[in-house]
Amino acid sequence: MEDVESSKVKSTPPPPYLEVICKSSGKISRYAAGTKAGFAVNLINRKLGNGNPLALHIEAVKEGEEPINFGPNAVLVDYGKDWKLQTVTEEDYAEGFRRREKDRLFATQVPGVMSSDRTGPQKTISKPGISSMYIGKILLAFILMFVLGAIFTFALENLPRLILFLNSSM
């Protein structure tokens, strides 16, 4: 009976949170157990400053073991001692791609994919902007709507006269 009670005291419950290391910034983020990986990546990317590569996904890594990748809908899990959760960045992905290409003894470069210094994929973040062309197209759409509305209104107002004209001519 004492062994059961002493084992209860000695065993500590796992922490109610998980820590994810951001490789871009070096910061550690904490998430509640049951957090989805896509949500964590989204929050990590929001906190990154300019110039830092974005996180693509989260993986669990351990020395000498194959990493375990978390998809966007996967729940983050702590695999125990020596396993760390960390982000995989665009640069890590490009580095792994270059390493595999070197192993095959050939490399193909796709124009427009690599950055100008050829170190990794080009980081493109499109910022939605309102241009004069966009505003012009919206104004043109409103004008066409009102013109079509006026044509239909005119046709409906004169429909009884048209019907009378057609009936009298027959």
GUVEXSE-153920 format. One record per residue: residue number from 1; residue in three letters; chain; z negated, x, y negated of N, C-alpha, C in turn. Coordinates in Angstrom, 3 decimals. Each point is the difference from the previous one (the first is absolute). Layout:
N
+-----+--------+--------+----------+----------+----------+----------+----------+----------+----------+----------+----------+
: num : residu : chaine :      nup :    neast :   nnorth :     caup :   caeast :  canorth :      cup :    ceast :   cnorth :
+-----+--------+--------+----------+----------+----------+----------+----------+----------+----------+----------+----------+
: NUM :    ALA :      A :        Z :        X :        Y :        Z :        X :        Y :        Z :        X :        Y :
...
+-----+--------+--------+----------+----------+----------+----------+----------+----------+----------+----------+----------+
***
This chain:
170
+-----+--------+--------+----------+----------+----------+----------+----------+----------+----------+----------+----------+
: num : residu : chaine :      nup :    neast :   nnorth :     caup :   caeast :  canorth :      cup :    ceast :   cnorth :
+-----+--------+--------+----------+----------+----------+----------+----------+----------+----------+----------+----------+
:   1 :    MET :      A :    0.000 :    0.832 :    1.186 :    0.000 :   -0.832 :   -1.186 :    0.000 :    0.870 :   -1.239 :
:   2 :    GLU :      A :   -0.746 :    1.116 :    0.037 :   -0.063 :    0.885 :   -1.151 :    1.344 :    0.683 :   -0.221 :
:   3 :    ASP :      A :    0.752 :    0.301 :    1.072 :    1.298 :    0.646 :   -0.138 :    0.976 :   -0.897 :   -0.755 :
:   4 :    VAL :      A :   -0.032 :   -1.293 :    0.273 :    0.898 :   -0.935 :   -0.667 :   -0.329 :   -0.066 :   -1.482 :
:   5 :    GLU :      A :   -1.295 :   -0.083 :   -0.330 :   -0.419 :   -0.067 :   -1.393 :    0.309 :    1.300 :   -0.732 :
:   6 :    SER :      A :   -0.217 :    1.147 :    0.635 :    0.269 :    1.271 :   -0.667 :    1.505 :    0.200 :   -0.203 :
:   7 :    SER :      A :    0.831 :   -0.504 :    0.933 :    1.441 :    0.133 :   -0.185 :    0.475 :   -0.872 :   -1.152 :
:   8 :    LYS :      A :   -0.669 :   -1.137 :   -0.206 :    0.355 :   -0.860 :   -1.126 :   -0.317 :    0.684 :   -1.319 :
:   9 :    VAL :      A :   -1.097 :    0.716 :   -0.055 :   -0.412 :    0.681 :   -1.218 :    0.904 :    1.197 :   -0.262 :
:  10 :    LYS :      A :    0.374 :    0.743 :    1.037 :    0.807 :    1.202 :   -0.158 :    1.442 :   -0.320 :   -0.371 :
:  11 :    SER :      A :    0.556 :   -1.089 :    0.541 :    1.403 :   -0.314 :   -0.307 :    0.085 :   -0.621 :   -1.383 :
:  12 :    THR :      A :    0.850 :    0.591 :   -0.818 :    0.190 :   -0.529 :   -1.352 :    1.312 :   -0.773 :   -0.033 :
:  13 :    PRO :      A :   -0.009 :   -1.144 :   -0.652 :    1.238 :   -0.785 :   -0.073 :    1.027 :    0.722 :   -0.871 :
:  14 :    PRO :      A :    1.267 :   -0.235 :    0.263 :    1.025 :    0.655 :   -0.813 :   -0.080 :   -0.493 :   -1.445 :
:  15 :    PRO :      A :    0.458 :    0.818 :   -0.945 :   -0.069 :   -0.439 :   -1.391 :    0.862 :   -1.242 :   -0.208 :
:  16 :    PRO :      A :   -0.394 :   -0.862 :   -0.915 :    0.745 :   -1.242 :   -0.214 :    1.280 :    0.219 :   -0.814 :
:  17 :    TYR :      A :    0.414 :    1.238 :   -0.145 :    1.213 :    0.294 :   -0.749 :    0.763 :    1.138 :    0.667 :
:  18 :    LEU :      A :    1.257 :    0.142 :   -0.397 :    0.859 :    1.076 :    0.493 :    0.432 :    0.839 :   -1.189 :
:  19 :    GLU :      A :    0.117 :    1.303 :    0.199 :    0.436 :    0.890 :   -1.066 :    1.422 :    0.468 :    0.275 :
:  20 :    VAL :      A :    0.842 :   -0.081 :   -1.028 :    1.391 :    0.449 :    0.099 :    0.188 :    1.100 :   -1.033 :
:  21 :    ILE :      A :    0.503 :    1.151 :    0.450 :    0.240 :    1.134 :   -0.882 :    1.423 :   -0.119 :   -0.545 :
:  22 :    CYS :      A :    0.129 :    0.009 :   -1.323 :    1.317 :   -0.022 :   -0.628 :    0.472 :    1.443 :   -0.123 :
:  23 :    LYS :      A :    1.092 :    0.345 :    0.681 :    0.485 :    1.380 :   -0.014 :    0.601 :    0.371 :   -1.350 :
:  24 :    SER :      A :    0.462 :   -0.965 :   -0.785 :    0.601 :    0.292 :   -1.297 :   -1.048 :    0.425 :   -1.017 :
:  25 :    SER :      A :   -1.088 :   -0.766 :   -0.074 :   -1.016 :    0.265 :   -1.012 :   -1.221 :    0.716 :    0.561 :
:  26 :    GLY :      A :   -0.200 :   -0.025 :    1.308 :   -1.176 :    0.615 :    0.604 :   -1.230 :   -0.891 :   -0.056 :
:  27 :    LYS :      A :    0.125 :   -1.188 :   -0.550 :   -1.134 :   -0.916 :   -0.117 :   -0.200 :   -0.778 :    1.286 :
:  28 :    ILE :      A :   -1.241 :   -0.393 :    0.224 :   -0.344 :   -0.800 :    1.171 :   -0.252 :   -1.425 :   -0.461 :
:  29 :    SER :      A :    0.684 :   -0.945 :    0.651 :   -0.189 :   -1.418 :   -0.293 :   -0.733 :   -0.640 :    1.155 :
:  30 :    ARG :      A :   -0.856 :   -0.937 :   -0.319 :   -0.756 :   -0.712 :    1.030 :    0.482 :   -1.440 :    0.073 :
:  31 :    TYR :      A :    0.129 :   -0.481 :    1.235 :    0.468 :   -1.360 :    0.237 :   -0.899 :   -0.672 :    1.019 :
:  32 :    ALA :      A :   -0.152 :   -1.297 :   -0.136 :   -0.818 :   -0.779 :    0.931 :    0.665 :   -0.023 :    1.363 :
:  33 :    ALA :      A :   -0.819 :   -0.099 :    1.025 :    0.534 :   -0.116 :    1.355 :    0.850 :   -1.255 :    0.067 :
:  34 :    GLY :      A :    1.177 :    0.104 :    0.609 :    0.899 :   -1.142 :    0.095 :    1.075 :   -0.023 :   -1.071 :
:  35 :    THR :      A :    0.024 :    1.017 :   -0.873 :    1.018 :    0.069 :   -1.048 :    1.348 :    0.349 :    0.620 :
:  36 :    LYS :      A :    1.050 :   -0.641 :   -0.468 :    1.343 :    0.300 :    0.491 :    0.520 :    1.258 :   -0.684 :
:  37 :    ALA :      A :    0.763 :    0.788 :    0.732 :    0.495 :    1.283 :   -0.494 :    0.928 :   -0.178 :   -1.199 :
:  38 :    GLY :      A :    0.825 :   -1.023 :   -0.007 :    0.916 :   -0.239 :   -1.118 :   -0.744 :   -0.231 :   -1.297 :
:  39 :    PHE :      A :   -1.123 :   -0.719 :    0.065 :   -0.817 :   -0.247 :   -1.180 :   -0.595 :    1.304 :   -0.513 :
:  40 :    ALA :      A :   -0.496 :    0.822 :    0.906 :   -0.588 :    1.281 :   -0.392 :    1.045 :    0.912 :   -0.641 :
:  41 :    VAL :      A :    1.197 :    0.065 :    0.564 :    1.072 :    0.834 :   -0.568 :    0.362 :   -0.484 :   -1.392 :
:  42 :    ASN :      A :    0.061 :   -1.315 :   -0.163 :    0.320 :   -0.571 :   -1.307 :   -1.042 :    0.408 :   -1.042 :
:  43 :    LEU :      A :   -1.277 :   -0.091 :    0.343 :   -1.056 :    0.386 :   -0.942 :    0.031 :    1.496 :   -0.303 :
:  44 :    ILE :      A :    0.238 :    0.811 :    1.005 :    0.062 :    1.449 :   -0.198 :    1.153 :    0.352 :   -0.931 :
:  45 :    ASN :      A :    1.162 :   -0.610 :    0.207 :    1.158 :    0.289 :   -0.847 :   -0.214 :   -0.439 :   -1.442 :
:  46 :    ARG :      A :   -0.756 :   -1.072 :   -0.203 :   -0.295 :   -0.450 :   -1.368 :   -0.854 :    1.015 :   -0.749 :
:  47 :    LYS :      A :   -0.883 :    0.688 :    0.711 :   -0.913 :    0.946 :   -0.632 :    0.635 :    1.365 :   -0.254 :
:  48 :    LEU :      A :    1.159 :    0.272 :    0.599 :    0.636 :    1.303 :   -0.154 :    0.569 :    0.154 :   -1.407 :
:  49 :    GLY :      A :   -0.147 :    1.196 :   -0.540 :    0.566 :    0.298 :   -1.303 :    1.449 :    0.407 :    0.126 :
:  50 :    ASN :      A :    0.622 :    0.215 :   -1.141 :    1.406 :    0.424 :   -0.003 :    0.128 :    1.370 :    0.629 :
:  51 :    GLY :      A :    1.057 :    0.200 :    0.709 :    0.252 :    1.299 :    0.619 :   -0.530 :    0.124 :    1.407 :
:  52 :    ASN :      A :   -0.923 :   -0.854 :    0.391 :   -0.518 :    0.044 :    1.369 :    0.918 :   -0.798 :    0.911 :
:  53 :    PRO :      A :    0.307 :    0.525 :    1.186 :    0.855 :   -0.760 :    0.918 :   -0.731 :   -1.236 :    0.521 :
:  54 :    LEU :      A :    0.746 :   -1.068 :    0.186 :   -0.570 :   -1.254 :    0.472 :   -0.327 :    0.076 :    1.488 :
:  55 :    ALA :      A :   -0.988 :   -0.775 :    0.401 :   -0.365 :   -0.094 :    1.414 :    0.952 :   -0.975 :    0.678 :
:  56 :    LEU :      A :    0.473 :    0.383 :    1.175 :    0.896 :   -0.868 :    0.764 :   -0.775 :   -0.864 :    0.993 :
:  57 :    HIS :      A :   -0.938 :    0.617 :    0.691 :   -0.840 :   -0.716 :    0.954 :   -1.250 :    0.827 :    0.270 :
:  58 :    ILE :      A :   -0.865 :   -0.518 :    0.854 :   -1.258 :    0.673 :    0.360 :    0.078 :    0.386 :    1.462 :
:  59 :    GLU :      A :   -0.572 :    1.170 :    0.301 :   -0.044 :    0.445 :    1.390 :   -1.389 :    0.549 :    0.305 :
:  60 :    ALA :      A :   -0.378 :   -0.074 :    1.272 :   -1.232 :    0.614 :    0.489 :    0.391 :    1.320 :    0.645 :
:  61 :    VAL :      A :   -0.659 :    1.090 :   -0.434 :    0.354 :    1.321 :    0.520 :   -1.233 :    0.689 :    0.576 :
:  62 :    LYS :      A :    0.258 :    0.824 :    1.027 :   -1.035 :    0.811 :    0.624 :    0.670 :    1.273 :    0.470 :
:  63 :    GLU :      A :   -0.688 :    1.105 :   -0.154 :    0.537 :    1.302 :    0.402 :    0.417 :   -0.027 :    1.461 :
:  64 :    GLY :      A :    1.249 :    0.367 :    0.275 :    0.495 :    0.070 :    1.366 :    0.440 :   -1.325 :    0.587 :
:  65 :    GLU :      A :   -0.053 :   -1.070 :   -0.770 :    0.403 :   -1.323 :    0.493 :    1.203 :   -0.504 :   -0.799 :
:  66 :    GLU :      A :    0.764 :   -0.857 :    0.614 :    1.121 :   -0.658 :   -0.682 :   -0.578 :   -1.007 :   -1.003 :
:  67 :    PRO :      A :    0.503 :   -0.027 :   -1.244 :   -0.538 :   -0.959 :   -0.976 :    0.283 :   -1.445 :    0.395 :
:  68 :    ILE :      A :   -0.883 :   -0.881 :   -0.415 :    0.154 :   -1.431 :    0.241 :    0.360 :   -0.634 :   -1.334 :
:  69 :    ASN :      A :    1.183 :   -0.602 :   -0.072 :    0.489 :   -0.603 :   -1.238 :   -0.391 :   -1.463 :   -0.077 :
:  70 :    PHE :      A :   -0.372 :   -0.440 :   -1.200 :   -0.352 :   -1.389 :   -0.252 :    1.150 :   -0.658 :   -0.755 :
:  71 :    GLY :      A :    0.531 :   -1.076 :    0.550 :    1.016 :   -0.778 :   -0.696 :   -0.652 :   -0.817 :   -1.097 :
:  72 :    PRO :      A :    0.802 :   -0.657 :   -0.857 :   -0.564 :   -0.729 :   -1.133 :   -0.921 :   -1.146 :    0.388 :
:  73 :    ASN :      A :    0.208 :   -0.616 :    1.158 :   -0.844 :   -1.124 :    0.417 :   -1.087 :    0.411 :    0.983 :
:  74 :    ALA :      A :   -0.089 :    1.294 :    0.320 :   -1.023 :    0.479 :    0.928 :   -1.352 :    0.078 :   -0.720 :
:  75 :    VAL :      A :   -1.048 :   -0.277 :    0.737 :   -1.356 :    0.090 :   -0.542 :   -0.473 :    1.443 :    0.146 :
:  76 :    LEU :      A :   -0.586 :    0.555 :   -1.064 :   -0.505 :    1.370 :    0.059 :   -1.158 :    0.094 :    0.986 :
:  77 :    VAL :      A :    0.016 :    1.056 :    0.828 :   -0.996 :    0.172 :    1.051 :   -0.512 :    1.439 :   -0.047 :
:  78 :    ASP :      A :   -1.305 :    0.169 :    0.215 :   -0.587 :    1.336 :    0.109 :   -0.008 :    0.369 :    1.479 :
:  79 :    TYR :      A :    0.695 :    1.095 :    0.356 :    0.115 :    0.390 :    1.404 :   -1.122 :    0.936 :    0.445 :
:  80 :    GLY :      A :   -0.950 :    0.268 :   -0.873 :   -1.148 :    0.781 :    0.415 :   -0.020 :    1.395 :   -0.586 :
:  81 :    LYS :      A :   -0.792 :    0.848 :    0.653 :   -0.256 :    1.355 :   -0.479 :    1.298 :    0.810 :   -0.094 :
:  82 :    ASP :      A :    0.128 :    0.772 :   -1.045 :    1.114 :    0.902 :   -0.284 :    1.312 :   -0.700 :   -0.354 :
:  83 :    TRP :      A :    0.051 :   -1.322 :    0.021 :    1.193 :   -0.711 :   -0.432 :   -0.135 :   -0.312 :   -1.486 :
:  84 :    LYS :      A :    1.048 :    0.275 :   -0.759 :    0.001 :   -0.287 :   -1.429 :    1.151 :   -0.945 :   -0.314 :
:  85 :    LEU :      A :   -0.250 :   -0.936 :   -0.904 :    1.066 :   -0.855 :   -0.495 :    0.544 :    0.640 :   -1.270 :
:  86 :    GLN :      A :    1.314 :    0.169 :   -0.076 :    0.600 :    0.595 :   -1.185 :    1.365 :   -0.628 :   -0.251 :
:  87 :    THR :      A :    0.456 :    0.145 :   -1.247 :    1.299 :   -0.545 :   -0.350 :    1.107 :    0.963 :    0.402 :
:  88 :    VAL :      A :    1.169 :   -0.533 :    0.205 :    1.205 :    0.797 :    0.213 :    0.850 :   -0.223 :   -1.238 :
:  89 :    THR :      A :    0.348 :    1.090 :   -0.688 :    0.751 :   -0.111 :   -1.242 :    1.489 :    0.207 :    0.237 :
:  90 :    GLU :      A :    0.758 :   -0.235 :   -1.047 :    1.445 :    0.230 :    0.066 :    0.283 :    1.470 :    0.300 :
:  91 :    GLU :      A :   -0.807 :    0.889 :   -0.572 :    0.197 :    1.435 :    0.228 :   -0.291 :    0.367 :    1.460 :
:  92 :    ASP :      A :   -1.037 :   -0.585 :    0.583 :   -0.313 :    0.255 :    1.413 :    1.151 :   -0.456 :    0.883 :
:  93 :    TYR :      A :    0.539 :   -1.137 :   -0.326 :    1.103 :   -0.546 :    0.781 :    1.220 :    0.915 :   -0.099 :
:  94 :    ALA :      A :    0.302 :    0.471 :   -1.221 :    1.149 :    0.899 :   -0.195 :   -0.245 :    1.334 :    0.699 :
:  95 :    GLU :      A :   -1.242 :    0.489 :   -0.041 :   -0.330 :    1.270 :    0.652 :    0.187 :   -0.109 :    1.506 :
:  96 :    GLY :      A :   -0.431 :   -1.106 :    0.578 :    0.187 :   -0.212 :    1.431 :    1.468 :   -0.104 :    0.347 :
:  97 :    PHE :      A :    0.773 :   -0.627 :   -0.868 :    1.439 :   -0.115 :    0.222 :    0.653 :    1.369 :   -0.042 :
:  98 :    ARG :      A :   -0.373 :    0.829 :   -0.988 :    0.575 :    1.345 :   -0.106 :   -0.391 :    0.843 :    1.209 :
:  99 :    ARG :      A :   -1.239 :   -0.146 :    0.482 :   -0.457 :    0.770 :    1.149 :    0.804 :   -0.377 :    1.245 :
: 100 :    ARG :      A :    0.253 :   -1.300 :    0.198 :    0.788 :   -0.438 :    1.147 :    1.429 :    0.509 :   -0.116 :
: 101 :    GLU :      A :    0.531 :    0.007 :   -1.190 :    1.371 :    0.483 :   -0.194 :    0.095 :    1.492 :    0.300 :
: 102 :    LYS :      A :   -1.018 :    0.780 :   -0.385 :    0.014 :    1.434 :    0.293 :   -0.064 :    0.235 :    1.501 :
: 103 :    ASP :      A :   -0.756 :   -0.844 :    0.702 :   -0.106 :    0.146 :    1.443 :    1.345 :   -0.242 :    0.677 :
: 104 :    ARG :      A :    0.816 :   -0.846 :   -0.563 :    1.320 :   -0.295 :    0.568 :    1.043 :    1.025 :   -0.445 :
: 105 :    LEU :      A :   -0.370 :    0.920 :   -0.886 :    0.867 :    1.060 :   -0.500 :    1.170 :   -0.497 :   -0.843 :
: 106 :    PHE :      A :   -0.130 :   -1.156 :   -0.565 :    0.994 :   -0.438 :   -0.974 :   -0.694 :   -0.936 :   -0.983 :
: 107 :    ALA :      A :    0.584 :   -0.092 :   -1.177 :   -0.564 :   -0.878 :   -1.016 :    1.137 :   -0.700 :   -0.714 :
: 108 :    THR :      A :   -0.155 :   -1.274 :   -0.156 :    0.995 :   -0.746 :   -0.761 :   -0.687 :   -0.550 :   -1.226 :
: 109 :    GLN :      A :    0.653 :    0.154 :   -1.131 :   -0.557 :   -0.508 :   -1.237 :    0.838 :   -1.175 :   -0.458 :
: 110 :    VAL :      A :   -0.666 :   -1.085 :   -0.258 :    0.685 :   -1.183 :   -0.479 :   -0.087 :    0.007 :   -1.515 :
: 111 :    PRO :      A :    1.133 :   -0.013 :   -0.703 :   -0.053 :    0.034 :   -1.455 :   -0.730 :   -1.208 :   -0.549 :
: 112 :    GLY :      A :   -0.783 :    0.230 :   -1.033 :   -0.717 :   -1.073 :   -0.659 :   -1.340 :   -0.320 :    0.622 :
: 113 :    VAL :      A :   -0.307 :    0.582 :    1.169 :   -1.266 :   -0.293 :    0.648 :   -1.051 :    1.037 :   -0.380 :
: 114 :    MET :      A :    0.382 :    1.262 :   -0.027 :   -0.941 :    1.063 :   -0.322 :   -0.187 :    0.098 :   -1.514 :
: 115 :    SER :      A :   -1.160 :    0.468 :   -0.423 :   -0.248 :    0.199 :   -1.420 :    0.800 :    1.199 :   -0.489 :
: 116 :    SER :      A :    0.024 :    0.188 :   -1.312 :    0.835 :    1.050 :   -0.577 :   -0.436 :    1.398 :    0.436 :
: 117 :    ASP :      A :   -1.298 :    0.191 :    0.289 :   -0.454 :    1.316 :    0.444 :    0.036 :    0.152 :    1.519 :
: 118 :    ARG :      A :    0.531 :   -1.007 :    0.708 :    0.179 :    0.028 :    1.451 :   -1.305 :    0.167 :    0.776 :
: 119 :    THR :      A :   -1.111 :   -0.496 :   -0.540 :   -1.274 :    0.131 :    0.700 :   -0.357 :   -1.244 :    0.790 :
: 120 :    GLY :      A :    0.604 :   -1.101 :   -0.291 :   -0.355 :   -1.218 :    0.713 :    0.803 :   -1.163 :   -0.510 :
: 121 :    PRO :      A :   -0.312 :   -1.193 :    0.504 :    0.755 :   -1.158 :   -0.430 :   -0.228 :   -0.281 :   -1.483 :
: 122 :    GLN :      A :    1.014 :   -0.545 :   -0.600 :   -0.076 :   -0.296 :   -1.417 :   -0.938 :   -1.181 :   -0.197 :
: 123 :    LYS :      A :   -0.917 :    0.121 :   -0.940 :   -0.956 :   -1.057 :   -0.271 :    0.604 :   -0.920 :   -1.052 :
: 124 :    THR :      A :    0.327 :   -1.209 :    0.408 :    0.587 :   -0.946 :   -0.932 :   -0.876 :   -1.229 :   -0.049 :
: 125 :    ILE :      A :   -0.485 :   -0.260 :   -1.156 :   -0.784 :   -1.207 :   -0.225 :    0.708 :   -0.756 :   -1.117 :
: 126 :    SER :      A :    0.567 :   -1.133 :    0.350 :    0.729 :   -0.752 :   -1.010 :   -0.980 :   -0.828 :   -0.807 :
: 127 :    LYS :      A :    0.179 :    0.068 :   -1.304 :   -0.829 :   -0.794 :   -0.901 :    0.848 :   -1.153 :   -0.509 :
: 128 :    PRO :      A :   -0.467 :   -1.214 :    0.236 :    0.790 :   -1.122 :   -0.475 :    0.035 :    0.006 :   -1.524 :
: 129 :    GLY :      A :    1.190 :   -0.098 :   -0.543 :    0.138 :    0.004 :   -1.444 :    0.850 :   -1.173 :   -0.435 :
: 130 :    ILE :      A :   -0.223 :   -0.436 :   -1.224 :    0.777 :   -1.088 :   -0.558 :    1.009 :    0.621 :   -0.944 :
: 131 :    SER :      A :    1.261 :   -0.084 :    0.385 :    1.053 :    0.570 :   -0.824 :    0.682 :   -1.099 :   -0.805 :
: 132 :    SER :      A :    0.840 :    0.407 :   -0.951 :    0.734 :   -0.976 :   -0.807 :    1.007 :   -0.751 :    0.875 :
: 133 :    MET :      A :    0.525 :    0.650 :    1.025 :    0.931 :   -0.660 :    0.924 :   -0.715 :   -1.129 :    0.749 :
: 134 :    TYR :      A :   -1.232 :    0.245 :    0.421 :   -0.796 :   -0.997 :    0.714 :   -0.253 :   -1.215 :   -0.900 :
: 135 :    ILE :      A :   -0.386 :    0.246 :   -1.240 :   -0.267 :   -1.095 :   -0.948 :    1.292 :   -0.761 :   -0.283 :
: 136 :    GLY :      A :    1.116 :    0.721 :   -0.129 :    1.287 :   -0.655 :   -0.246 :    0.396 :   -0.916 :    1.139 :
: 137 :    LYS :      A :   -0.220 :    0.443 :    1.236 :    0.333 :   -0.838 :    1.154 :   -0.859 :   -1.256 :    0.030 :
: 138 :    ILE :      A :   -1.260 :    0.115 :   -0.361 :   -0.883 :   -1.173 :   -0.025 :    0.457 :   -0.978 :   -1.078 :
: 139 :    LEU :      A :    0.337 :    0.508 :   -1.186 :    0.483 :   -0.874 :   -1.072 :    1.302 :   -0.687 :    0.391 :
: 140 :    LEU :      A :    0.906 :    0.722 :    0.631 :    1.259 :   -0.586 :    0.460 :   -0.262 :   -1.113 :    1.016 :
: 141 :    ALA :      A :   -0.947 :    0.202 :    0.891 :   -0.343 :   -1.024 :    0.994 :   -0.531 :   -1.257 :   -0.685 :
: 142 :    PHE :      A :   -0.848 :    0.145 :   -1.015 :   -0.525 :   -1.161 :   -0.723 :    1.124 :   -0.726 :   -0.733 :
: 143 :    ILE :      A :    0.899 :    0.741 :   -0.638 :    1.112 :   -0.627 :   -0.719 :    0.872 :   -0.791 :    0.970 :
: 144 :    LEU :      A :    0.318 :    0.593 :    1.162 :    0.809 :   -0.713 :    0.991 :   -0.715 :   -1.254 :    0.517 :
: 145 :    MET :      A :   -1.318 :    0.069 :    0.155 :   -0.758 :   -1.176 :    0.441 :    0.117 :   -1.122 :   -1.021 :
: 146 :    PHE :      A :   -0.141 :    0.307 :   -1.279 :    0.070 :   -1.027 :   -1.041 :    1.416 :   -0.551 :   -0.139 :
: 147 :    VAL :      A :    1.021 :    0.841 :    0.138 :    1.377 :   -0.475 :   -0.070 :    0.295 :   -0.940 :    1.165 :
: 148 :    LEU :      A :   -0.397 :    0.386 :    1.214 :    0.185 :   -0.881 :    1.155 :   -0.759 :   -1.311 :   -0.178 :
: 149 :    GLY :      A :   -1.202 :    0.075 :   -0.525 :   -0.791 :   -1.214 :   -0.261 :    0.696 :   -0.904 :   -1.002 :
: 150 :    ALA :      A :    0.574 :    0.567 :   -1.041 :    0.704 :   -0.795 :   -1.009 :    1.236 :   -0.655 :    0.604 :
: 151 :    ILE :      A :    0.743 :    0.732 :    0.838 :    1.197 :   -0.565 :    0.634 :   -0.373 :   -1.178 :    0.892 :
: 152 :    PHE :      A :   -1.031 :    0.155 :    0.818 :   -0.408 :   -1.101 :    0.880 :   -0.531 :   -1.190 :   -0.799 :
: 153 :    THR :      A :   -0.729 :    0.266 :   -1.067 :   -0.511 :   -1.093 :   -0.843 :    1.163 :   -0.774 :   -0.619 :
: 154 :    PHE :      A :    0.974 :    0.704 :   -0.536 :    1.178 :   -0.630 :   -0.602 :    0.747 :   -0.831 :    1.040 :
: 155 :    ALA :      A :    0.162 :    0.551 :    1.208 :    0.720 :   -0.717 :    1.053 :   -0.753 :   -1.258 :    0.415 :
: 156 :    LEU :      A :   -1.304 :    0.074 :    0.123 :   -0.772 :   -1.176 :    0.412 :   -0.032 :   -1.073 :   -1.087 :
: 157 :    GLU :      A :   -0.026 :    0.397 :   -1.264 :    0.008 :   -0.986 :   -1.084 :    1.328 :   -0.738 :   -0.065 :
: 158 :    ASN :      A :    1.093 :    0.674 :    0.337 :    1.320 :   -0.617 :   -0.092 :    0.482 :   -0.567 :    1.334 :
: 159 :    LEU :      A :   -0.796 :    0.049 :    1.028 :    0.383 :   -0.513 :    1.318 :    0.288 :   -1.508 :   -0.030 :
: 160 :    PRO :      A :   -0.825 :   -0.831 :   -0.675 :    0.317 :   -1.442 :   -0.030 :    1.368 :   -0.282 :   -0.644 :
: 161 :    ARG :      A :    0.356 :    0.706 :   -1.067 :    1.301 :   -0.190 :   -0.657 :    1.132 :    0.399 :    0.943 :
: 162 :    LEU :      A :   -0.208 :    1.074 :    0.750 :    1.025 :    0.453 :    0.948 :    0.218 :   -1.037 :    1.099 :
: 163 :    ILE :      A :   -1.095 :   -0.587 :    0.481 :    0.096 :   -1.017 :    1.055 :    0.740 :   -1.246 :   -0.528 :
: 164 :    LEU :      A :   -0.347 :   -0.404 :   -1.223 :    0.681 :   -1.170 :   -0.601 :    1.494 :    0.277 :   -0.179 :
: 165 :    PHE :      A :    0.320 :    1.197 :   -0.434 :    1.414 :    0.381 :   -0.202 :    0.751 :   -0.031 :    1.327 :
: 166 :    LEU :      A :   -0.605 :    0.536 :    1.056 :    0.649 :    0.004 :    1.306 :    0.172 :   -1.404 :    0.555 :
: 167 :    ASN :      A :   -1.007 :   -0.900 :   -0.192 :    0.093 :   -1.361 :    0.501 :    1.057 :   -0.806 :   -0.750 :
: 168 :    SER :      A :    0.141 :    0.216 :   -1.303 :    0.966 :   -0.759 :   -0.789 :    1.430 :    0.431 :    0.268 :
: 169 :    SER :      A :    0.183 :    1.239 :    0.391 :    1.361 :    0.483 :    0.251 :    0.499 :   -0.424 :    1.376 :
: 170 :    MET :      A :   -0.845 :   -0.476 :    0.876 :    0.424 :   -0.384 :    1.348 :    0.379 :   -1.419 :    0.020 :
+-----+--------+--------+----------+----------+----------+----------+----------+----------+----------+----------+----------+
***
